[in-house]
Amino acid sequence: MRTTAERYIDATDEATAKLAKVFNVTQKMVYLALTYRQNSETARKIRYAAVHEYGATPMCHCPECETLHNVTKDGRKLMVQNFNNGVRLEIDKHTGAAVVYNRNGAVIGRRQIVKFPELADLQLYAESL
């Protein structure tokens, strides 16, 4: 499925057609449900069935950037991401401490990353600056 949505459920064309038939809706309604543009009860059921009955995969778009995995002199393991807009994101792999730097190297934000969705949100934030 081709989409520009930040998150979506990737289903085959065959699964999309079956979902439309099972739920008695148009394929466009299935598309809107799988791209989270519709959030009705039917849309939620379509998303659930797509993943649990038809093998569809929940997806999340993350910004494209250069990612380096460094070890500092003092032994800290860092993931460093350099975005096209000049923003740099550094995350300590052991502690989850994240720091966002602007184009000039000044700190513009700090966060503690506990779960992967938080990392995705921080990456989207860094790219949007």
Phi, psi and omega in degrees: 000130178262129182204159175252007180293148178296322175224150181197173176246121183274111180235150178289163177298325179296315179295321179298316179295318179295318178299317179299319181290315182298318183267002178054050178228171178281162176295333177294321177297320178297316178301313180298323178291315183289340177258012177061025176273345173240138180228036177282175178299319178297318180298318178296321177295321178298315179298316180298311181296321180301316183283313188273335183249333187242011174070021178288158185242124173294135184232156177221128178279134174238149181295147178278133180200166175282129180237126179240146176245110186246156170239122181282171180300328180272009174092001178289137177260120183241146165254123182244125178243127178251117182268159182298337181275005178093353180282141179240136180241125178242130180232127175282119184293333182277315186263338184083004179290127181241140178230133178252128179246143177278186182301331183268000179091004179278142179289127178242356177185150176225141177212161173253119181267121180251321182232156183301322177302329177294323177295315179299318178298318180293323177296317178296321177298313182298319181290332183281348182289000000 
